Amino acid sequence: VNGTYDITQAPSTVTVTCAPSSVAYNGMPHDICTAEATGAGMTPVTLPVTYSPDNVNVGTVTASASWAGDANHTGNSGSATFDITQALVTATAGGGSSEYDGSTKTPSACSVTGSYTGDLTCANNPLTVGPGVGSFTIVPVVSGTGLSNFNITYVNGTYDITQAPSTVTVTCTPSSVVYTGAAHDICTAEATGAGMTPVTLPVTYSPDNVNVGTVTASASWPGDTNHTGNSGSSTFTITKATSTTTVSCTPGSFTYTGSAITPCTATVTGAGGLNTTATVTYTNNVNVG
């Protein structure tokens, strides 16, 4: 009677190994897993790995492999997982500073930085600021594909427009006038500055603008939202006016008396209402002649 001895297929094991267990998104496939089939009495067989849902985008990835077996081993399958984490990037808005000049200002460019930024770009919001004085906040706005694959840190920028200086100009024409007794209001003043319409200012005079001497004409402007204030001055000279002295003598001849004969008077007139008398001096007003 013959006997039988049956040798049946041995089981196989499919092992999938993923290292490291976590990687950062970089826009490329992460082919970090290997697989092999092992079993009794067999040389390990390297297997191709498939990834689900894919090995590119952020999330938990399942790496799988299968072996159909051979004459001495049954087939098997195996799997492992790893994580793709978000790429860390920073979006920094532009900024800057300048003096007011009546025009709008453009902040420096917005930038996206990180070990991997893909096709991400950012724009400043707003694109321009001003034209008035102030401190303006600039917000970065990021655009691009696959935004969910990035962990974005947003950094605002600032743009400061500071007050421009002003100039106060005092002009006196002519530079010298003759005393008349009336005020000489011959000076004008205006404030000017970048991007502003000139402002006409009142003028003050010191010590006054009536009497003879050097006169200082001054003006001040307090400034406005976009300009600092300022002051200015100029000088002119008031010179003496001429006067007229008139001597009048009672007409006729006089008889010698031994005393001084004083038939004359003197009047002084001039600008500013000058009208006064002057002392008359005589030569030879005692003796005959």
VOPAGU-2260 file (C-alpha; in pm, 1 decimal, decimal comma):
REM VOPAGU-2260
SITE   aa  ch    i         X         Y         Z
SITE  VAL   A    0       0,0       0,0       0,0
SITE  ASN   A    1     159,8     332,6    -109,7
SITE  GLY   A    2     166,1     628,5     126,9
SITE  THR   A    3     151,0    1008,1      52,5
SITE  TYR   A    4     326,5    1308,6     203,5
SITE  ASP   A    5     181,2    1651,1     128,4
SITE  ILE   A    6     394,9    1972,4     152,4
SITE  THR   A    7     161,1    2274,0     145,4
SITE  GLN   A    8     240,8    2638,0      64,7
SITE  ALA   A    9     390,6    2839,9     348,4
SITE  PRO   A   10     238,7    3178,8     429,0
SITE  SER   A   11     417,9    3497,1     325,8
SITE  THR   A   12     441,1    3835,2     501,4
SITE  VAL   A   13     440,2    4172,9     325,6
SITE  THR   A   14     609,0    4445,5     532,8
SITE  VAL   A   15     580,0    4813,8     438,2
SITE  THR   A   16     823,9    5054,5     608,1
SITE  CYS   A   17     797,2    5436,0     592,6
SITE  ALA   A   18    1076,1    5653,7     727,3
SITE  PRO   A   19    1056,6    5915,7     855,1
SITE  SER   A   20     702,6    5904,2     986,9
SITE  SER   A   21     639,4    6270,2     906,6
SITE  VAL   A   22     763,0    6497,0     624,7
SITE  ALA   A   23     685,6    6856,5     523,1
SITE  TYR   A   24     503,5    6941,1     204,1
SITE  ASN   A   25     741,5    7044,8     -74,3
SITE  GLY   A   26     525,6    7006,7    -383,4
SITE  MET   A   27     698,8    6683,5    -482,1
SITE  PRO   A   28     603,6    6315,1    -428,9
SITE  HIS   A   29     740,6    6175,0    -104,3
SITE  ASP   A   30     851,1    5822,5    -204,5
SITE  ILE   A   31     980,9    5735,4     140,9
SITE  CYS   A   32     834,1    5384,2     182,9
SITE  THR   A   33     973,2    5043,9      94,4
SITE  ALA   A   34     807,2    4701,2      90,2
SITE  GLU   A   35     918,5    4341,5      77,2
SITE  ALA   A   36     765,4    3997,1      92,8
SITE  THR   A   37     924,7    3737,6     317,6
SITE  GLY   A   38     850,5    3378,0     403,3
SITE  ALA   A   39    1003,1    3047,0     508,7
SITE  GLY   A   40    1293,2    2936,2     294,2
SITE  MET   A   41    1262,0    3227,1      50,7
SITE  THR   A   42    1479,0    3519,8     -47,8
SITE  PRO   A   43    1299,3    3849,1      39,7
SITE  VAL   A   44    1122,5    4001,0    -258,1
SITE  THR   A   45    1123,4    4383,7    -300,1
SITE  LEU   A   46     778,7    4510,4    -394,4
SITE  PRO   A   47     649,1    4833,2    -555,1
SITE  VAL   A   48     460,2    5068,9    -322,6
SITE  THR   A   49     137,7    5254,5    -402,0
SITE  TYR   A   50      19,1    5561,9    -208,6
SITE  SER   A   51    -331,5    5674,3    -122,2
SITE  PRO   A   52    -474,8    5933,6    -163,0
SITE  ASP   A   53    -132,5    6050,5    -293,5
SITE  ASN   A   54     213,5    6113,5    -157,1
SITE  VAL   A   55     227,3    6484,0    -250,8
SITE  ASN   A   56     -34,0    6680,5     -59,3
SITE  VAL   A   57     -80,7    6742,0     312,3
SITE  GLY   A   58    -253,8    6465,9     506,1
SITE  THR   A   59    -209,3    6106,6     625,4
SITE  VAL   A   60     -79,4    5887,5     346,4
SITE  THR   A   61    -133,6    5508,5     329,8
SITE  ALA   A   62     147,5    5319,0     159,6
SITE  SER   A   63      43,8    4972,3      36,5
SITE  ALA   A   64     212,0    4672,7    -130,3
SITE  SER   A   65      93,4    4324,8    -243,3
SITE  TRP   A   66     264,9    3998,1    -341,4
SITE  ALA   A   67      94,2    3730,0    -542,8
SITE  GLY   A   68     295,3    3449,1    -385,8
SITE  ASP   A   69     488,3    3169,1    -565,0
SITE  ALA   A   70     476,4    2792,8    -589,1
SITE  ASN   A   71     586,8    2754,5    -228,7
SITE  HIS   A   72     419,5    3056,3     -65,4
SITE  THR   A   73      80,5    3211,8     -51,3
SITE  GLY   A   74      39,6    3578,8    -146,0
SITE  ASN   A   75     -17,7    3864,8     101,6
SITE  SER   A   76     -55,5    4242,1     138,2
SITE  GLY   A   77      66,9    4502,7     383,7
SITE  SER   A   78      46,8    4876,0     450,8
SITE  ALA   A   79     186,0    5159,8     664,8
SITE  THR   A   80     114,5    5528,6     704,8
SITE  PHE   A   81     308,6    5854,5     728,5
SITE  ASP   A   82     206,6    6218,4     753,1
SITE  ILE   A   83     274,9    6509,0     516,5
SITE  THR   A   84     259,4    6829,8     719,2
SITE  GLN   A   85     203,1    7187,2     597,9
SITE  ALA   A   86     502,4    7382,2     471,1
SITE  LEU   A   87     580,6    7676,4     696,1
SITE  VAL   A   88     592,4    8010,9     512,4
SITE  THR   A   89     579,4    8376,7     614,5
SITE  ALA   A   90     402,0    8647,3     414,0
SITE  THR   A   91     544,1    8989,8     498,3
SITE  ALA   A   92     373,7    9304,0     371,7
SITE  GLY   A   93     576,5    9598,8     247,3
SITE  GLY   A   94     629,0    9926,3     431,7
SITE  GLY   A   95     836,6   10242,4     426,8
SITE  SER   A   96     836,1   10608,7     523,3
SITE  SER   A   97     861,6   10947,2     352,4
SITE  GLU   A   98     777,3   11313,7     393,6
SITE  TYR   A   99     448,2   11446,9     267,2
SITE  ASP   A  100     470,1   11584,5     -85,6
SITE  GLY   A  101     108,8   11574,5    -199,2
SITE  SER   A  102     137,9   11240,8    -381,3
SITE  THR   A  103      37,7   10886,7    -286,4
SITE  LYS   A  104     310,6   10643,8    -178,9
SITE  THR   A  105     378,9   10282,5    -278,6
SITE  PRO   A  106     503,2   10052,1      -0,4
SITE  SER   A  107     791,6    9814,7     -67,9
SITE  ALA   A  108     707,3    9476,9    -220,9
SITE  CYS   A  109     521,2    9206,0     -30,9
SITE  SER   A  110     725,5    8886,2       5,0
SITE  VAL   A  111     667,7    8516,4      80,4
SITE  THR   A  112     955,0    8329,6     244,7
SITE  GLY   A  113    1012,6    7975,0     367,9
SITE  SER   A  114    1199,5    7656,4     282,7
SITE  TYR   A  115     936,3    7588,5      15,0
SITE  THR   A  116     691,6    7849,5    -115,6
SITE  GLY   A  117     565,4    7686,9    -434,0
SITE  ASP   A  118     394,0    7937,6    -662,4
SITE  LEU   A  119     269,2    8150,8    -374,4
SITE  THR   A  120     277,1    8526,3    -422,1
SITE  CYS   A  121     153,0    8807,8    -204,9
SITE  ALA   A  122      29,3    9160,4    -267,0
SITE  ASN   A  123       1,6    9461,8     -39,8
SITE  ASN   A  124    -340,6    9577,3      68,8
SITE  PRO   A  125    -373,7    9868,0       8,2
SITE  LEU   A  126    -137,4    9903,2    -286,0
SITE  THR   A  127     -83,8   10276,5    -221,6
SITE  VAL   A  128    -126,1   10504,4      81,1
SITE  GLY   A  129    -165,7   10875,7     142,3
SITE  PRO   A  130    -126,4   11134,1      18,3
SITE  GLY   A  131    -196,0   11282,4     363,9
SITE  VAL   A  132      20,9   11243,7     672,1
SITE  GLY   A  133     -41,5   10930,5     879,0
SITE  SER   A  134      73,2   10581,9     975,5
SITE  PHE   A  135     -83,3   10322,5     747,2
SITE  THR   A  136    -113,3    9945,2     807,5
SITE  ILE   A  137     -32,2    9724,2     508,1
SITE  VAL   A  138    -184,1    9374,2     506,5
SITE  PRO   A  139     -34,0    9087,1     299,5
SITE  VAL   A  140    -275,2    8900,5      71,0
SITE  VAL   A  141    -147,5    8558,6     -45,1
SITE  SER   A  142    -254,7    8378,8    -363,0
SITE  GLY   A  143    -142,6    8059,5    -535,9
SITE  THR   A  144    -235,0    7696,1    -580,8
SITE  GLY   A  145    -264,7    7446,5    -296,8
SITE  LEU   A  146    -298,5    7701,7     -18,6
SITE  SER   A  147    -416,0    7427,3     219,4
SITE  ASN   A  148     -67,1    7275,6     196,4
SITE  PHE   A  149      89,0    7581,1     362,3
SITE  ASN   A  150      86,2    7709,7     717,3
SITE  ILE   A  151     110,0    8084,6     649,3
SITE  THR   A  152     219,1    8341,2     907,2
SITE  TYR   A  153      97,5    8686,4     810,4
SITE  VAL   A  154     311,6    8988,8     905,8
SITE  ASN   A  155     162,0    9334,2     852,7
SITE  GLY   A  156     373,5    9623,6     733,7
SITE  THR   A  157     349,6    9996,3     808,0
SITE  TYR   A  158     406,0   10303,4     594,8
SITE  ASP   A  159     456,0   10638,4     767,2
SITE  ILE   A  160     405,7   10970,8     590,8
SITE  THR   A  161     547,7   11248,3     808,0
SITE  GLN   A  162     484,6   11623,2     798,1
SITE  ALA   A  163     681,2   11820,5     543,0
SITE  PRO   A  164     858,5   12139,9     653,8
SITE  SER   A  165     715,4   12477,4     562,8
SITE  THR   A  166     891,3   12803,1     475,4
SITE  VAL   A  167     769,6   13149,7     573,2
SITE  THR   A  168     900,6   13420,1     339,6
SITE  VAL   A  169     870,0   13789,8     427,2
SITE  THR   A  170     935,2   14037,7     142,9
SITE  CYS   A  171     974,6   14415,6     195,0
SITE  THR   A  172     977,8   14644,8    -109,8
SITE  PRO   A  173    1144,3   14889,7    -128,7
SITE  SER   A  174    1419,0   14829,1     124,9
SITE  SER   A  175    1422,2   15196,9     231,6
SITE  VAL   A  176    1143,8   15456,9     265,3
SITE  VAL   A  177    1127,8   15815,6     389,1
SITE  TYR   A  178     940,2   15907,5     705,1
SITE  THR   A  179     592,0   16041,4     627,9
SITE  GLY   A  180     424,4   16018,0     965,4
SITE  ALA   A  181     205,7   15732,7     839,8
SITE  ALA   A  182     257,7   15358,7     874,8
SITE  HIS   A  183     466,2   15199,6     598,5
SITE  ASP   A  184     289,7   14866,9     533,0
SITE  ILE   A  185     526,3   14763,1     255,4
SITE  CYS   A  186     590,6   14397,4     349,6
SITE  THR   A  187     409,9   14080,3     249,1
SITE  ALA   A  188     445,3   13725,6     382,8
SITE  GLU   A  189     345,9   13378,1     271,0
SITE  ALA   A  190     392,5   13020,1     385,5
SITE  THR   A  191     493,3   12759,9     128,8
SITE  GLY   A  192     567,7   12388,4     136,3
SITE  ALA   A  193     556,0   12067,0     -64,1
SITE  GLY   A  194     217,6   11999,0    -219,4
SITE  MET   A  195      47,1   12303,5     -66,4
SITE  THR   A  196    -111,5   12622,2    -199,4
SITE  PRO   A  197      82,5   12925,7     -67,7
SITE  VAL   A  198     -84,8   13084,4     237,5
SITE  THR   A  199     -83,6   13465,7     271,7
SITE  LEU   A  200       9,4   13570,9     626,7
SITE  PRO   A  201     -35,5   13891,0     830,3
SITE  VAL   A  202     281,8   14089,5     900,9
SITE  THR   A  203     380,1   14251,2    1229,9
SITE  TYR   A  204     636,8   14531,9    1260,4
SITE  SER   A  205     888,2   14601,6    1536,6
SITE  PRO   A  206     941,9   14845,8    1695,5
SITE  ASP   A  207     685,5   15003,0    1456,3
SITE  ASN   A  208     655,3   15087,9    1089,4
SITE  VAL   A  209     607,8   15463,8    1137,6
SITE  ASN   A  210     918,9   15618,0    1287,6
SITE  VAL   A  211    1273,8   15648,2    1160,7
SITE  GLY   A  212    1498,1   15345,0    1211,4
SITE  THR   A  213    1541,1   14981,7    1107,5
SITE  VAL   A  214    1209,0   14798,3    1107,5
SITE  THR   A  215    1178,2   14420,8    1146,4
SITE  ALA   A  216     878,9   14269,3     966,6
SITE  SER   A  217     779,8   13925,1    1099,2
SITE  ALA   A  218     521,9   13655,1    1018,8
SITE  SER   A  219     442,0   13311,2    1159,4
SITE  TRP   A  220     240,5   13012,3    1040,3
SITE  PRO   A  221     126,2   12734,2    1278,4
SITE  GLY   A  222     132,7   12465,3    1007,6
SITE  ASP   A  223    -140,6   12222,2     909,6
SITE  THR   A  224    -201,7   11848,3     909,4
SITE  ASN   A  225      61,8   11789,3     643,4
SITE  HIS   A  226     318,4   12059,3     726,3
SITE  THR   A  227     510,6   12182,4    1029,0
SITE  GLY   A  228     482,1   12549,3    1125,0
SITE  ASN   A  229     750,9   12810,3    1072,4
SITE  SER   A  230     836,7   13179,6    1106,4
SITE  GLY   A  231    1024,7   13432,6     897,2
SITE  SER   A  232    1134,0   13795,8     900,2
SITE  SER   A  233    1286,6   14071,1     693,6
SITE  THR   A  234    1394,8   14432,9     752,7
SITE  PHE   A  235    1363,0   14770,8     588,4
SITE  THR   A  236    1475,4   15121,4     684,2
SITE  ILE   A  237    1272,5   15438,2     745,6
SITE  THR   A  238    1495,5   15741,4     684,8
SITE  LYS   A  239    1446,2   16096,8     803,1
SITE  ALA   A  240    1223,7   16332,1     601,2
SITE  THR   A  241    1341,9   16681,6     505,2
SITE  SER   A  242    1204,6   16985,5     689,7
SITE  THR   A  243    1150,8   17348,1     584,1
SITE  THR   A  244    1237,9   17642,5     807,7
SITE  THR   A  245    1073,4   17973,6     712,2
SITE  VAL   A  246    1197,2   18300,8     866,7
SITE  SER   A  247     955,8   18598,2     846,4
SITE  CYS   A  248    1054,9   18955,8     937,1
SITE  THR   A  249     817,7   19251,2     982,4
SITE  PRO   A  250     888,3   19470,0     679,5
SITE  GLY   A  251    1019,2   19822,9     711,1
SITE  SER   A  252    1310,7   20001,2     882,4
SITE  PHE   A  253    1369,8   20057,6    1249,7
SITE  THR   A  254    1525,2   20344,4    1446,6
SITE  TYR   A  255    1834,1   20275,8    1650,0
SITE  THR   A  256    1742,6   20235,2    2020,7
SITE  GLY   A  257    2059,2   20092,6    2162,5
SITE  SER   A  258    1877,7   19761,2    2220,4
SITE  ALA   A  259    1847,3   19455,8    1996,8
SITE  ILE   A  260    1576,8   19480,9    1733,3
SITE  THR   A  261    1388,4   19141,8    1697,7
SITE  PRO   A  262    1115,6   19177,2    1434,5
SITE  CYS   A  263    1152,1   18820,6    1296,0
SITE  THR   A  264     993,2   18479,6    1364,4
SITE  ALA   A  265    1077,8   18131,4    1233,9
SITE  THR   A  266     844,1   17838,4    1152,2
SITE  VAL   A  267     952,3   17479,0    1087,2
SITE  THR   A  268     724,6   17248,4     877,2
SITE  GLY   A  269     762,3   16893,9     740,8
SITE  ALA   A  270     612,7   16548,4     685,0
SITE  GLY   A  271     396,8   16393,7     951,3
SITE  GLY   A  272     234,5   16721,7    1054,7
SITE  LEU   A  273     557,4   16888,8    1170,4
SITE  ASN   A  274     472,0   17255,4    1245,3
SITE  THR   A  275     670,8   17430,4    1515,0
SITE  THR   A  276     862,3   17746,8    1582,7
SITE  ALA   A  277    1235,0   17791,7    1591,9
SITE  THR   A  278    1455,1   18037,0    1773,1
SITE  VAL   A  279    1576,4   18323,4    1552,4
SITE  THR   A  280    1934,1   18440,2    1589,9
SITE  TYR   A  281    2047,8   18780,4    1461,2
SITE  THR   A  282    2371,5   18927,3    1343,0
SITE  ASN   A  283    2416,1   19304,3    1395,0
SITE  ASN   A  284    2055,9   19375,6    1513,9
SITE  VAL   A  285    2164,3   19655,2    1756,2
SITE  ASN   A  286    2359,3   19910,5    1557,0
SITE  VAL   A  287    2259,5   20100,3    1250,0
SITE  GLY   A  288    2298,0   19902,1     935,4
